[in-house]
Amino acid sequence: MTETTEAAATDVLHQLRAAEMETALAWFPRRARVLELGGADGFQARIMRDRGYDVASIDIAGRPAPERAFFDVQLYDGVHIPFPDQAFDVVFSSNVLEHISGLPAMLREIRRVLRTDGLTIHLVPSASWRVWTTVVHYPWQARRLLWRGDPRRGAAGTGAGASAASVGAAERVKRALGLAAHGEYPNALSEVHYFRRARWERFLADHGLELLHAGGNELFYTGYGMFPQTSVPTRRRLSRVLGASCHLFVARFK
């Protein structure tokens, strides 16, 4: 992938993340202190800061350093949130929870650092995203073979995961068939179940959360950047027909 192609794909990703933030920010209390989980390059943290929020952002140590940092994202061990008890009014994440293998333990950490009546606000992938990403895999593979290149997979920053050289034969077969898991789940087919709204709602309720809102991110995209030129208004219209690509959950601990 050329630098120009990579930069264009990053621009599309940022465009989508900014649009998602507009939907999520409607639920943020004013003048809140916010902790972002999985901050990556800090793009969304900067949006929150520019809106007047007191923001801290963390991500796991060992991740590749971003080419451009928009915000100072603090690295941590992925287990123990490096802040004291009741330090935040909001804990926010975007497309992160599905990648956490010890999610119940992380929810306990989130509860610890939230103030009384604090909000936890999360964007997580939907079953619609999983289905359409699998469907789009096949034309993407055809285009890749025709171009003999490596087009950007993720307008949403998602795809088959680590490089093919770092995984075994069975995982490479899954990827070739479009069945590789996106998150901490067995495969793409199982994720259709795990990413359903009802399943996310049940999981959160079972771990002590009271849902205040369960909706969509009001955007349609897949894990492959097949149509990067599609505008945000068009993606919003498509989401009403094809399904939103993320759920948006707003909750507090009971």
N, C-alpha and C positions, 0 to 999 in steps of 0.2 A: 504494500500500500504506500503510495507516494505521500510526501508531506502535505501536499495540497489536498489530496483526498482525505487524509486523516484530519486535517484542520477543518474541512467542510463537515465531516461527520461529527466532530466535536461541537461545531456550531449548531448542528441539528439537535444534538443531545442537550445542549444548554438551552436552546429554544423550548424544548419540551419540558425541561426541568423548571424553567422560569414560569411556564404556563401552569404547571402543576402547583407551584408555590402560590400562585394567585388564588387557586381554589383552596389550598390548605390554610393560607393566612387569614381567611375569613373567620377561622375558628380560634385564632390566637388572641388571648386577652391583651389589652393594651399595657405597654410598659413592662412586659414580662421578661424574666431572665430565662433564656432558652438553652437547652443542651441538644445539640444535633449528634446523632449516632451515624457513623459511616460517612464522614464529611467529604471524603475523596479530595477533589481539588479545591473545595471550599466555595464553590460557585453559589450554592443555595444559602450557605452561611452568610455570604456577603449580601445577598438579597435581604435576608432577615436583618442584618446589621444596618443596612441602608434604610430599612423601614423603621429604625429606631429601637430595635430590640437589643438587649444585652446578651450576646451570643458566645457560647463556647462550643467548639466542634471537635469531635474525636474520631479517630479511625485506627484500625489495628496496625501494629508495627509490622514491618516486613512487606507492606504493599509497595508496588513500584511508585516512585515519586512522580507526581504529575509534571507535565512539561511546563505548565503555568499554574501558579497558586493564586487563588483569588482571596484566600483567607488563611490565617494561621491555624491549621488543623493539628491538634495535639495527638501524638501517637500513644497507644496504650496496649495492654496485653490481650484485649478482646474479652476479658472475663470480669475484671474489677474496674468499675468506672472510677476514674481518679479524681473524685470530688467528694466532699463531706455530705453527711445526711441532710436532707431537706434543703438542698442548695438551689433548686430550680422550680420555676412555675410551669414550664413546659419541657417535655422531652419529645423530640421530633426525629423521625427517620423517613427516608425515601428509598424504597426498594432495597431494604437492608434486612428486615426480620427473616426473610426466607433463606438467608445465607448463614444464619446463626444456628449452629448445631445444638448448643445448650440453651435454647430459647427460654425455657422456664426459669433457669438461673439468671438469665439476663433480665427478665421481667422483674425478678426480685430486686436486682440492682437498680432498675429504673424506679421501682417503688421506693427504694431507700433514698435516692437523691431527689425525689419529688417532694415539694412542700405539701402540706395538708390541702386537699382539694385541687392539687395541681393536675394538669392535663397531660396525657400522652397521646400524641397525634402521629399516625403512621400511614404512609402510602405503601401498599404491598401489591404485587402482581395479581391479576385476576385470572380465572379460568379462561375467559375470552382471550386474554393476551396469550396464554399458553397454547390454545387451539390454533389461533391465527399465526403464531410464530412457527408452529409445526407445519402448517399448510404452506407458508411462504418459504420454508426451508428448501423445497424442491425446485421452484424457479430460481431461487438464489444459487443453488448448487449448479444448475444448468448455466446460469450467467457466469458463474465462477469458472466453469470448465471452458466455456466459449472464450472468455477473456484471458484465461490462464493467469489470473491475478488473484488478489485477495481483497475483494470489496468489503467495505465496512459492514460488519454484521449488525451492529447495534445502534440504531438511532436512539434506542433506550439504554444503550450500554450493556446489552445482554447478548448471550450467544452460547457457544458450546463450552465456554470456560477456558481452562488452561490450554496451552499449546499442545498440538497433537503429539509432539515428541515426548511429552511428560506423562502420558497416560498409556494404559495397556491396550491390547488388541480389542478386548470386548468394548471398552469405552470408545475406541475409534470406530467400531462398527455402529454403535449407538449414534455417534455424531454423523456418520455417513447417511444413516436412515432418518436423521432428524429427531431421534429419541433421547438424546442426552439431556440429563436434568439441568435445570437452571440453578436451582438452590440445593438445599440439604435434603434431597428426596431421591428415591430410587431411580426414576426416569421421567421423561416428559409426560408419559401417559398417566402416571400416578399424580403428577402435578395438576392435571385437570381436576382431580378430586381435591387435592390439598389447597389449591388456590381458589376454590369456590368461596363465595362470600359467607355462606352458612357455616362452612367449616372454620374460617377465620373467626367468625363471631363466637362460635362455640368454644374454640380454643382460648380466646381472650377471656370469655366469661368463666371458663373453668379455672383460670389463673387469677381470679379476683378482680377483674375489670368490669366496670359498669359502662356499657356503651351509651354515649350521648349522640353519636351520629355514625351512620354507616352508609356511605355513598360511593360515587365513582370520581375519578380524576377528570372526567369530562373530556378525555382525549382518546383517540384511537392510534395506536402504533404497534409495531411488532418488534421482535428482537433482531430483525435484519433491516438494514437501511435501503430497502428496495425503491422507495419513492421519497427521497429526502426533500424534494422540492414542495411537498404537500404542506400547505399553510396550516397554521393553528386553527383558524376558523373552520377550514375544511375537516380537520381532524376532529373538531368538536361535533360537527354534523355527522360524521361517520360513526362516532361513538354512540350516537342515539340509535343507530341501525345495527352496527356490528358489535357493540359492547365496549364499555370503557376498559382501558388496558390496566388500570390500577383501581383497587379499592382505597377509599379514604376512611380511616377509622379515628374517631375522637372518643376518648374514654377517660375515666378516672378510676382509681382504685377504691374499692368499697371499704 
